[in-house]
Amino acid sequence: QVQLVESGGGLVQPGGSARLSCTASGSIFSPNVMGWYRQAPGKERELVATISSSGSTNYADSVKGRFTISRDNAKETVYLQMNNLKPEDTAVYYCSLYFRVNGMTYWGKGTLVTVSS
């Protein structure tokens, strides 16, 4: 099976930065898409950004210009660099891994990012 482990969450001041990491282990197939989603209290989970194994990226409008997704295929790791954080970015951030070959999506347990002064 596949396991995803996130790290890097915590308390950040408005305007600050944070970097999330997620490492996948187990049976990893290519091509695949790794990504970040988030769920704020009382809201549904939403897309933040995705990146394919070939490097194509996709961002939610709310984070364009502030967040950057990247990946290291050799380490099976995806990163999310978050700059100019706002209180509305407060959420649990989940890592995802999608396999095109069978349509399966795997999720990490999530890491909490709190943006507050």
Secondary structure, DSSP 8 states (H G I E B T S, - for coil): -EEEEEE--EEE-TT--EEEEEEEEES--SSEEEEEEEE-TTS--EEEEEEETT--EEE-TTTTTTEEEEEEGGGTEEEEEE-S--GGG-EEEEEEEEETTT--EEE---EEEEE--
